[in-house]
Amino acid sequence: MDITTFYALFSATCFALLGFWWNLLQGNPHWLRDPDTRRAVGGVYLALLLPALMGLFAQVGGSGTTTIWRISFVAIAVVGLLTTLRALPHSRRVEVDDTATRVATFVLYALIAVVGVVPEIGTLVDLKAIQVEAMLLILLVLTAHGLVWRFMTAGPQPGHHEA
C-alpha cells in the first residue's frame, strides 16, 4: 500500500473512532462527573485525535519534503507526552487502573518524537522514517483501544449512578 493512502485511511479511521468515542461518552455521562475520570476520558480523546492529526500532516508532507511531517509529528508527540504525563497520576481510579497503558502511550509518543528528530533511525530496520512512524501510530491507536476497552468494561464508581 502506498504510504499516502495508508495515512489517508488511518486519519479517517481515527476521526471515525473519535466520533464513536463521543457517542460512547453521551451514553456514559457519569464518566465526566469525577475529575480524575474526566481527565482519563480526555486522555482517550487525545489518544485518538493526536494520531489523526499526525496522519493528516503526513499526507500533506509525506510525498515531498519530510520537513512538514517531521516537525508536526515532533510537536504533536510533545503534546502527547505532556498530556500523558499529566494524566498518569490520575490513571488509578476506583474501577480501573490505566497506568500500564498510559506508560506504553508515553513511550510511543517519545519514540514518535525521536524518529521525527532523527529519521535515519528507520534505516536500522530497512524502512523509511515515515513507515516507522506509521507503525508507531498503529501501536498508539492500539493503546487508545485498550483505554476505551477499560472504560467500556469497568462498572460505575460506587455512589455514581448512570443517567
C-alpha positions as a printed NumPy array, in Angstrom:
array([[  0.   ,   0.   ,   0.   ],
       [  1.2  ,   3.474,  -0.811],
       [  2.154,   5.382,   2.357],
       [ -0.024,   8.359,   1.394],
       [ -3.021,   6.067,   1.017],
       [ -2.241,   4.479,   4.367],
       [ -2.185,   7.839,   6.127],
       [ -5.423,   8.921,   4.417],
       [ -7.186,   5.778,   5.635],
       [ -5.502,   5.993,   9.023],
       [ -6.621,   9.581,   9.654],
       [-10.162,   8.893,   8.534],
       [-10.308,   5.843,  10.787],
       [ -9.002,   7.791,  13.793],
       [-11.553,  10.552,  13.245],
       [-14.321,   7.939,  12.95 ],
       [-13.161,   6.311,  16.188],
       [-13.181,   9.749,  17.798],
       [-16.823,  10.126,  16.768],
       [-17.626,   6.742,  18.278],
       [-15.885,   7.841,  21.49 ],
       [-18.094,  10.943,  21.643],
       [-21.172,   8.731,  21.247],
       [-19.938,   6.429,  23.992],
       [-19.46 ,   9.446,  26.262],
       [-23.026,  10.584,  25.637],
       [-24.222,   7.215,  26.888],
       [-21.986,   7.352,  29.973],
       [-22.27 ,  10.858,  31.429],
       [-21.09 ,   9.589,  34.831],
       [-17.579,   9.388,  33.33 ],
       [-17.495,  13.181,  33.204],
       [-18.582,  13.821,  36.8  ],
       [-15.436,  12.718,  38.636],
       [-12.392,  14.949,  37.878],
       [ -9.939,  12.019,  37.675],
       [-12.184,  10.035,  35.359],
       [-12.832,  13.155,  33.258],
       [ -9.058,  13.581,  32.831],
       [ -8.802,   9.946,  31.756],
       [-11.659,  10.496,  29.287],
       [ -9.717,  13.441,  27.884],
       [ -6.674,  11.224,  27.578],
       [ -8.613,   8.769,  25.433],
       [ -9.874,  11.675,  23.327],
       [ -6.308,  12.843,  22.703],
       [ -5.099,   9.291,  22.084],
       [ -7.41 ,   9.254,  19.058],
       [ -7.164,  12.916,  17.999],
       [ -3.374,  13.307,  18.03 ],
       [ -2.658,  10.302,  15.754],
       [ -5.406,  11.533,  13.41 ],
       [ -3.693,  14.918,  13.191],
       [ -0.31 ,  13.303,  12.587],
       [ -1.867,  11.313,   9.758],
       [ -3.199,  14.487,   8.172],
       [  0.203,  16.169,   8.363],
       [  1.83 ,  13.055,   6.905],
       [ -0.466,  13.36 ,   3.895],
       [  0.484,  16.986,   3.402],
       [  4.219,  16.472,   3.743],
       [  4.795,  12.769,   3.208],
       [  5.288,  12.539,  -0.51 ],
       [  7.587,  15.546,  -0.953],
       [  9.641,  17.179,   1.698],
       [  9.917,  15.479,   5.062],
       [ 10.051,  18.78 ,   6.931],
       [  6.275,  19.197,   7.33 ],
       [  5.514,  15.764,   8.721],
       [  8.674,  15.638,  10.849],
       [  8.022,  18.971,  12.566],
       [  4.333,  18.203,  13.055],
       [  4.993,  14.693,  14.392],
       [  7.529,  16.009,  16.907],
       [  5.251,  18.872,  18.007],
       [  2.177,  16.659,  18.33 ],
       [  4.187,  13.937,  20.088],
       [  5.384,  16.525,  22.615],
       [  1.741,  17.46 ,  23.271],
       [  1.004,  13.746,  23.692],
       [  3.939,  13.313,  26.068],
       [  2.879,  16.246,  28.224],
       [ -0.783,  15.277,  28.368],
       [  0.083,  11.654,  29.101],
       [  2.391,  12.738,  31.917],
       [ -0.377,  14.945,  33.264],
       [ -2.887,  12.08 ,  33.104],
       [ -0.57 ,   9.445,  34.561],
       [ -1.154,  10.332,  38.246],
       [ -4.899,  10.032,  37.615],
       [ -4.692,   6.639,  35.914],
       [ -5.72 ,   4.791,  39.056],
       [ -9.433,   5.115,  39.541],
       [-11.72 ,   3.04 ,  41.694],
       [-12.976,   0.892,  38.833],
       [ -9.878,   0.662,  36.623],
       [ -6.109,   1.202,  36.539],
       [ -4.771,   2.508,  33.221],
       [ -1.193,   3.039,  34.412],
       [  0.447,   0.395,  32.189],
       [ -1.426,   1.584,  29.104],
       [ -0.523,   5.213,  29.818],
       [  3.153,   4.304,  30.263],
       [  3.074,   2.473,  26.912],
       [  1.437,   5.535,  25.368],
       [  4.175,   7.76 ,  26.791],
       [  6.888,   5.505,  25.347],
       [  5.211,   5.502,  21.925],
       [  4.956,   9.293,  21.86 ],
       [  8.629,   9.504,  22.828],
       [  9.598,   7.131,  20.011],
       [  7.484,   9.104,  17.522],
       [  9.305,  12.284,  18.53 ],
       [ 12.725,  10.606,  18.295],
       [ 12.045,   9.271,  14.797],
       [ 10.826,  12.717,  13.762],
       [ 14.048,  14.294,  15.016],
       [ 16.368,  11.509,  13.783],
       [ 14.648,   9.971,  10.741],
       [ 17.772,   7.992,   9.856],
       [ 16.732,   5.56 ,  12.591],
       [ 14.397,   3.963,  10.047],
       [ 17.334,   2.665,   8.063],
       [ 18.222,   0.424,  11.01 ],
       [ 15.13 ,  -1.641,  10.201],
       [ 15.3  ,  -1.06 ,   6.429],
       [ 12.315,   1.305,   6.409],
       [ 11.697,   4.947,   5.662],
       [ 11.099,   7.064,   8.739],
       [  7.516,   7.769,   7.644],
       [  6.911,   3.991,   7.604],
       [  8.359,   3.595,  11.104],
       [  6.09 ,   6.42 ,  12.251],
       [  3.114,   4.621,  10.686],
       [  3.826,   1.513,  12.731],
       [  4.232,   3.55 ,  15.914],
       [  0.923,   5.299,  15.232],
       [ -0.785,   1.945,  14.744],
       [  0.505,   0.908,  18.172],
       [ -0.607,   4.242,  19.621],
       [ -4.15 ,   3.685,  18.374],
       [ -3.965,   0.18 ,  19.823],
       [ -3.263,   1.707,  23.249],
       [ -6.23 ,   4.036,  22.723],
       [ -8.383,   0.989,  22.036],
       [ -7.1  ,  -0.505,  25.27 ],
       [ -8.139,   2.613,  27.165],
       [-11.584,   2.572,  25.549],
       [-11.986,  -1.11 ,  26.383],
       [-11.146,  -0.413,  30.022],
       [-13.811,   2.294,  30.179],
       [-16.413,   0.102,  28.49 ],
       [-15.842,  -2.871,  30.752],
       [-15.482,  -1.025,  34.055],
       [-18.548,  -0.5  ,  36.172],
       [-19.569,   2.864,  37.544],
       [-17.819,   4.091,  40.672],
       [-19.548,   3.447,  43.982],
       [-22.086,   6.18 ,  44.595],
       [-22.351,   7.05 ,  40.902],
       [-25.488,   6.111,  39.067],
       [-25.826,   6.016,  35.329],
       [-28.043,   8.759,  33.969]])
